[in-house]
Amino acid sequence: MVVSSDGVGQLPIKLIAPITDWKEYYTGNIWHVKIEPDTTNNLTKVSAVDVLQLRGMDVQRLIRKVGECSSEFMEEIATAIAAVVEYF
């Protein structure tokens, strides 16, 4: 999942968080954000965005857009990132 804004920086790099399949034991983790599949995100199963594994990625490696998420969900992602870096 791309979590960086298009307006950040001039380098051709995006900040991304990997998406993995959901495990029930992720429930207590502040760094796993649960995401339900729907027609907007085009996921096929309940998944988790792992914000503990944020990384920069060259835009050339981003081959195709799979789906989108709501601004409310991006707020959840931002909150999880803030919690991981203890920005409160």
Backbone as a ProteinNet text record, in pm:
[ID]
protein_1_A
[PRIMARY]
MVVSSDGVGQLPIKLIAPITDWKEYYTGNIWHVKIEPDTTNNLTKVSAVDVLQLRGMDVQRLIRKVGECSSEFMEEIATAIAAVVEYF
[TERTIARY]
85.1	0	89.6	65.9	140.3	83	170.2	124.1	178	266.7	319.8	237.7	245.5	172.9	249.7	178	243	322.5	285.5	350.5	478.4	518.3	636	760.3	854.9	984.5	981.7	1101.2	1114.1	1177.5	1217.7	1274.2	1162.3	1189.7	1086.4	1071	1039.6	1027.7	895.8	830.4	707.4	733.7	669.1	675	562.6	596.2	495.5	493.5	378.5	361	307.4	368.1	320.6	184.5	111.6	-16.5	0.8	-47.1	-37.2	-173	-186.3	-314.5	-332	-457.2	-489.6	-477.5	-414.8	-407.5	-473	-553.3	-623.6	-529.1	-408.9	-316.6	-259.7	-290.1	-252.6	-340.8	-452.5	-552.5	-494.1	-403.5	-347.4	-230.8	-185.9	-68.9	-108.9	-42.4	-73.7	-23.3	68.5	128.5	57.4	-35.5	-116.3	-254.7	-288.5	-418.3	-502.2	-612.6	-699	-773.1	-778.3	-850.8	-939.3	-1066.6	-1164.8	-1169.5	-1186.5	-1195.2	-1325.5	-1315.7	-1435.6	-1405.8	-1502.7	-1485.4	-1394.1	-1368.2	-1279.1	-1132.9	-1101.4	-961.2	-923	-1022.5	-1001.7	-924.4	-923	-861.7	-956.2	-900.7	-982.9	-1004.6	-929.9	-946.3	-914.6	-955.1	-923.7	-771.8	-719.5	-575.2	-531.8	-401.3	-345.1	-239	-241.6	-134.6	-34.7	91	195.1	280.1	244.1	314.7	449.8	480.8	612.7	718.8	675.3	768.4	764.8	745.8	748.4	883.1	880.9	1006.4	986.4	1095.5	1091.9	1107.4	1030.8	1038.5	1037.6	1125.1	1130.4	998.7	945.5	816.6	819.4	936.2	946.1	906.6	915	876.6	726.7	656.3	510.8	451.9	411.5	371.3	228.6	135.7	-3.6	-76.4	-179.2	-262.7	-366.2	-374.6	-468	-601.3	-597.8	-721.6	-697	-798.2	-791.8	-850.3	-824.3	-886.7	-942.8	-1028.6	-1094.5	-999.1	-1034	-954.4	-962.1	-1075.9	-1088.9	-990.2	-973.8	-878.2	-735.3	-706.3	-572.1	-544.4	-648	-632.4	-591.9	-651.7	-613.5	-466.5	-424.1	-284.3	-193.3	-227.6	-147.4	-139.3	-249.7	-251.1	-160	-163.1	-76.8	70.4	102.1	241.1	285	199	231.8	254.6	175.8	192.2	325.1	360.8	485.2	606.8	602.5	717.9	701.2	595.8	566	553.3	476.3	451.5	314.4	305.8	178.8	201.5
-116.3	0	122.5	213.5	339.1	429.5	476.1	560.6	702.7	730.7	866.6	949	1076.8	1172	1197.4	1231.2	1267.3	1396.8	1479.7	1608.3	1605.6	1488.7	1479.2	1451.2	1540.5	1520	1521.9	1523.7	1525.2	1398.3	1309.8	1182.7	1089.4	1000.5	907	787.7	818.4	715.3	733.9	623.7	623.1	543.9	584.6	510.6	408.4	281.5	176.3	91.6	30.7	-64.9	-193.6	-307.2	-431.7	-473.9	-546.3	-604.5	-754.9	-816.3	-960.5	-1015.4	-1147	-1204.5	-1186.4	-1169	-1143.1	-1270.2	-1256.4	-1362.7	-1308.6	-1389.9	-1343.3	-1291.8	-1347.6	-1301.2	-1162.3	-1103.4	-965.5	-865.7	-910.5	-822.2	-722.9	-763.3	-673.8	-589.2	-608.2	-535	-398	-295.2	-160.2	-139	-221.4	-202.7	-279.9	-368.1	-438.6	-374.4	-318.8	-255.5	-346.2	-394.8	-488.3	-417.9	-483.7	-428.8	-537.6	-507.3	-600.8	-586.3	-696.3	-686.4	-619.5	-539.3	-478.9	-447.2	-392.9	-366.2	-247.1	-165.3	-50.7	-91	-172.2	-211.1	-335.1	-408.1	-526.4	-639.2	-640.5	-752.5	-872.2	-992.5	-1113.4	-1177.1	-1131.3	-1187	-1081	-1105.4	-1015	-1008.8	-887.9	-867.3	-772	-748.6	-655.1	-570.8	-441	-351.2	-349.6	-382.2	-392.5	-265.4	-168.8	-40.8	-46.8	-157.5	-173.1	-199	-234.8	-264.4	-158.9	-33	75.2	77.9	108.5	121.9	213.1	269.6	349.8	258.8	286.4	204.2	294.3	262.6	335.6	317.7	425.3	419.2	326.3	299.3	206.1	63.9	32.7	-101.2	-114.6	-2.5	-4.9	-27.5	-149.9	-189.8	-149.2	-178.2	-144.9	-115	-36.1	-2.5	-113.2	-166.7	-275.9	-222.9	-123	-69.6	59.7	103.6	226.7	202.1	294.4	286.4	424	425.2	549.8	639	764.6	857	819.3	762.6	716.7	603.2	512.6	403.4	456.5	555	614.1	682.6	736	793.1	683.8	565.6	452.7	416.7	416.2	385.8	492.5	619.2	728.7	719.5	683.1	667.1	552.8	442.6	328.7	364.8	438.1	481.8	572.7	666.2	756.4	678.5	574.9	493.8	418	365	288.6	376.7	501.1	590.5	674.8	643.1	711.1	861.4	901.3	1041.7	1079.8	1107.6	1148.9	1261.5
0	0	0	-93.1	-97	11.7	100.6	210.7	201.8	108.6	96.6	-0.5	17.7	-65.5	-194.9	-301.5	-427.5	-413.8	-318.7	-302.1	-220.4	-172.1	-85.9	-169.4	-161.7	-224.3	-376.3	-432.9	-577.6	-630	-541.5	-584.7	-629.6	-724.7	-771.5	-676.2	-550.7	-447	-373.7	-344.3	-265.1	-137.8	-30.4	94.9	91.5	110.4	101.6	229.5	254.2	363.2	299.9	330	269.7	324.6	242.1	281.6	286.6	394.2	413	454.7	452.6	495.4	646	688.3	827.9	911.4	1027.5	1127.7	1253.8	1320.9	1441.2	1548.6	1557.5	1660.8	1630	1513.7	1484.3	1559.2	1612	1671.2	1771.7	1856.3	1957.8	1910.7	1786.9	1736.6	1682.7	1730.9	1681.9	1539.1	1493.5	1360.7	1249.6	1285.2	1185.2	1179.7	1063.3	1045.4	956.2	1011.6	939.5	827.3	711.8	597.6	536.9	528.9	473.4	320.8	249.9	103.2	59.4	-45.5	-105.9	-251.9	-320.4	-463.4	-491.3	-390.5	-409	-395.1	-292.8	-274	-354.8	-404.4	-488.4	-420.7	-288.8	-218.5	-224	-215.9	-222.5	-86.3	14.6	149.1	252.8	375.1	485.8	497.8	506.9	503.8	613.9	621.8	719.3	651	677.7	635.7	750.3	720.7	823	822	905.7	905.3	974.2	1038.9	1099.5	992.1	872.2	763.6	653	690.3	592	522.3	393.6	319.1	199.9	154	33.2	-86.8	-191.7	-311.5	-435	-529.7	-655.5	-729.7	-784.1	-852.9	-973.6	-1028.6	-1141.6	-1101.8	-972.6	-925.8	-906.1	-908.5	-894.5	-1032.9	-1059.4	-1194.6	-1227.9	-1137.3	-1165.3	-1035.2	-1047.3	-931.7	-914.8	-794.7	-766.6	-717.8	-631.1	-575.1	-501.1	-430	-352	-214	-122.9	8.8	43.1	140	180.3	259.5	267.6	348	496	538.4	677.6	707	611.2	631.5	632.8	548.1	548.9	682.4	747	881.2	980.2	967.5	1053.1	1031.4	906.3	873.8	935.3	919.2	975	1126.9	1190.3	1336.3	1379	1304.8	1336.8	1318.7	1213.5	1192	1305.8	1344.9	1455.1	1584.3	1608	1729.1	1726.5	1610.9	1599	1624.4	1577.7	1599.1	1725.6	1803.3	1928.4	1910.2	1810.6	1780.2	1831.3	1959.7	2020.1	2114.9
[MASK]
++++++++++++++++++++++++++++++++++++++++++++++++++++++++++++++++++++++++++++++++++++++++

